[in-house]
Amino acid sequence: MSDTSSDLELQLSAHALAALQEFKQEEQERLEKFQNLYNVADNKFEEDRKQHGMELFKEDWQLSQFWYTEETAKLLATALLEGADENTCIAVVSAPSVYAAIQTFHEDKIPTKNIYLLEYDKRFEMLAGKDNFFFYDYVNPLDFDDRIKGKVDRLLIDPPFLNKHCQENSSITAKALLKPNDNSKTDFGYPKHRLISCTGERMAEVISAVYPDTKVTDFYPEHANGLSNEFRCYANFEWDKWKFI
């Protein structure tokens, strides 16, 4: 091969290398621009989610969806968060409006990141995020991610239907989620263990059977769009917002 041919190949190789470098640089810049746009959109969604909460999600009555009033949702959220520490694990089952209420609290009022939503309606993965959302169907009460089974300290459950089968299956889920109550305290001196079930008043006998350590309280949960069935709050603890009847 002549020196002229060799020089030409070197020139072509250098040119190709420069073109490749230019392409990589442009690709990196494109990816960075996309990421910036994604971050802006994601931050905008976060702002909208915190500002509007459950307004972003229309109730589906065929799924027996009835959102709590803002006042009720915040009170139940506070009951779950009160005295919790960074190691407290909290689960909200079939009550997305309570989960949404938690997200409206200021960061310094949310001591733990271990707050999970179990819900049939997959729209709410947007609300909780993929790491904190678990698809859940009461028909298969143990068919959910094993990562939180036996790990939950505090639980709120609101079975979607007012019948014995739904209540009993939901209680199977609750018992699978909850840690045994060893009467231990959080770092702030509050009992770690808390169980709340909000459901119809006519389910009182069933609730007493499936959660024998709970009692009916004097707190009446209210729904934003009204609900003909009278609701009650059953819990295994008292605090300054409710007492046992």
SVG drawing of the C-alpha trace seen along z (x, -y; Angstrom):
<svg xmlns="http://www.w3.org/2000/svg" viewBox="-79 -23 83 38">
<polyline fill="none" stroke="black" stroke-width="0.4" points="0.0,0.0 1.4,-3.4 2.0,-6.2 -0.7,-8.2 -3.4,-5.5 -2.3,-5.1 -2.6,-8.8 -6.0,-8.9 -7.2,-6.0 -5.9,-7.8 -7.7,-11.0 -11.0,-9.1 -10.6,-7.4 -10.0,-10.6 -13.0,-12.1 -15.2,-9.2 -14.1,-9.4 -14.8,-13.1 -18.3,-12.5 -18.9,-9.7 -17.9,-12.0 -20.2,-14.8 -23.1,-12.3 -22.5,-11.1 -22.4,-14.7 -25.6,-15.6 -27.2,-12.4 -26.1,-13.3 -27.5,-16.8 -30.8,-15.5 -31.1,-13.1 -30.4,-15.9 -33.0,-18.1 -35.5,-15.3 -34.7,-14.6 -35.1,-18.3 -38.5,-18.3 -39.5,-15.1 -38.4,-16.6 -40.4,-19.7 -43.5,-17.6 -42.9,-15.3 -42.6,-18.3 -45.7,-19.9 -47.6,-16.6 -46.3,-16.5 -47.5,-20.1 -50.9,-19.3 -51.2,-16.2 -50.6,-17.9 -52.7,-20.9 -55.7,-19.0 -55.5,-15.6 -58.5,-13.5 -60.0,-16.0 -57.8,-14.4 -59.6,-11.1 -63.3,-10.7 -65.2,-8.2 -66.3,-5.0 -69.4,-3.9 -69.3,-0.5 -66.2,0.1 -68.0,-1.3 -65.7,-4.3 -66.7,-7.1 -64.0,-9.6 -63.9,-10.9 -64.4,-14.6 -61.1,-16.5 -61.7,-16.8 -62.3,-13.1 -59.4,-12.1 -57.0,-14.4 -58.2,-13.2 -57.6,-9.6 -54.3,-10.4 -53.3,-12.2 -54.4,-9.1 -51.9,-7.0 -49.0,-9.5 -49.4,-10.6 -46.2,-9.8 -44.8,-7.7 -41.0,-7.6 -38.8,-7.0 -39.1,-3.2 -42.9,-3.1 -44.5,-1.2 -48.0,-2.4 -50.5,-0.8 -53.7,-2.3 -56.0,0.3 -58.9,-0.6 -58.9,-4.2 -56.9,-6.3 -58.4,-9.6 -56.6,-9.1 -53.3,-8.4 -53.8,-11.6 -54.5,-13.5 -51.1,-12.3 -49.4,-13.7 -50.8,-17.2 -49.0,-17.3 -45.8,-19.3 -42.7,-17.1 -41.8,-17.6 -45.2,-16.1 -44.5,-12.9 -41.9,-11.1 -41.6,-8.0 -41.3,-7.1 -42.7,-3.6 -46.3,-4.5 -48.0,-2.2 -51.3,-2.1 -53.1,1.2 -55.8,0.5 -57.8,2.3 -57.9,-0.9 -54.5,-1.0 -54.9,-4.8 -53.7,-5.3 -50.2,-4.1 -49.8,-7.7 -50.7,-8.9 -48.5,-6.6 -45.7,-5.9 -44.7,-2.5 -42.6,-1.7 -45.4,-2.5 -48.4,-1.1 -49.6,2.5 -52.5,3.8 -55.0,5.4 -58.2,7.3 -60.1,8.4 -61.3,11.5 -57.7,12.7 -56.9,11.4 -53.3,12.7 -52.4,12.1 -50.2,9.0 -46.5,8.2 -44.7,10.2 -42.4,7.3 -44.8,5.8 -46.5,8.9 -46.0,8.9 -44.1,5.5 -46.9,3.0 -47.2,1.2 -50.3,-0.9 -53.1,-0.1 -56.3,-1.7 -58.6,0.5 -61.9,-0.5 -63.4,2.6 -65.2,1.5 -68.4,3.5 -70.7,3.8 -71.1,7.6 -69.7,10.3 -67.5,11.9 -65.7,8.6 -65.2,7.8 -63.9,11.2 -61.5,11.3 -60.3,7.8 -59.5,8.9 -57.4,11.7 -55.4,9.0 -55.1,6.8 -53.8,9.7 -51.3,10.7 -50.0,7.1 -49.8,6.3 -46.9,7.1 -47.8,8.8 -48.7,6.2 -45.9,6.4 -46.9,3.2 -43.7,1.5 -43.3,-2.2 -42.1,-4.5 -39.1,-6.8 -41.5,-9.4 -43.2,-7.2 -46.4,-6.4 -47.7,-2.9 -46.4,-1.5 -49.4,0.6 -52.7,-0.9 -55.6,0.6 -58.5,-1.4 -61.4,0.0 -63.9,-2.4 -67.1,-0.7 -70.8,-0.7 -72.6,-0.6 -74.4,2.6 -71.0,4.4 -70.5,3.9 -71.1,7.6 -68.7,8.8 -66.0,6.3 -66.3,7.4 -65.7,11.0 -62.8,10.4 -61.1,7.7 -61.9,8.7 -59.5,6.1 -61.3,3.2 -64.2,1.1 -66.6,-1.3 -65.6,-4.9 -67.5,-8.1 -66.0,-9.4 -68.3,-9.4 -66.4,-9.3 -68.0,-11.5 -68.0,-11.2 -67.6,-14.1 -70.5,-13.2 -72.7,-11.7 -73.4,-8.1 -76.7,-6.6 -75.2,-4.0 -74.2,-5.3 -70.4,-4.8 -68.6,-4.2 -64.9,-4.1 -63.7,-1.0 -60.2,-1.1 -58.1,0.6 -56.9,-2.7 -58.3,-5.9 -56.7,-9.4 -57.8,-13.0 -60.0,-12.8 -62.1,-9.8 -63.1,-7.7 -64.7,-4.3 -68.5,-4.1"/>
</svg>
